[in-house]
């Protein structure tokens, strides 16, 4: 028989951990973004912008995928 109280507590704890991870990630992204935008590059063009954005996505997407799979596997 399913003990609903235990199941709800487990789900709540899992969600709390995921929210904390999301908040930490957002704060880190904000700090890094603000630190990078302080620098001004006069030779920065649209081609360089697209290249940099593509590199960011190519690096971050696999990392995010691995993190999601690990969290799914742990919980």
DACORCOR-V629228 format. One record per residue. N is the residue number from 1. SS is DSSP state (helix for helix, strand for strand, loop for the rest). PSI is psi as a letter, one per 20 degrees, with the letter a starting at -180 (* if undefined). Layout:
BEGIN
{{N;SS;PSI} {N;SS;PSI}}
END
This chain:
BEGIN
{{1;loop;p} {2;loop;p} {3;loop;o} {4;helix;h} {5;helix;g} {6;helix;g} {7;helix;g} {8;helix;g} {9;helix;g} {10;helix;g} {11;helix;h} {12;helix;g} {13;helix;h} {14;helix;g} {15;helix;h} {16;helix;g} {17;helix;g} {18;helix;h} {19;helix;g} {20;helix;g} {21;helix;g} {22;helix;g} {23;helix;g} {24;helix;g} {25;helix;g} {26;helix;g} {27;helix;g} {28;helix;g} {29;helix;g} {30;helix;g} {31;helix;g} {32;helix;g} {33;helix;g} {34;helix;h} {35;helix;h} {36;helix;h} {37;helix;i} {38;loop;h} {39;loop;p} {40;loop;p} {41;loop;o} {42;loop;i} {43;loop;j} {44;loop;o} {45;loop;r} {46;helix;h} {47;helix;g} {48;helix;h} {49;helix;g} {50;helix;g} {51;helix;g} {52;helix;g} {53;helix;g} {54;helix;g} {55;helix;g} {56;helix;g} {57;helix;h} {58;helix;h} {59;helix;g} {60;helix;h} {61;helix;g} {62;helix;h} {63;helix;g} {64;helix;g} {65;helix;g} {66;helix;g} {67;helix;g} {68;helix;g} {69;helix;g} {70;helix;g} {71;helix;g} {72;helix;g} {73;helix;h} {74;helix;g} {75;loop;*}}
END
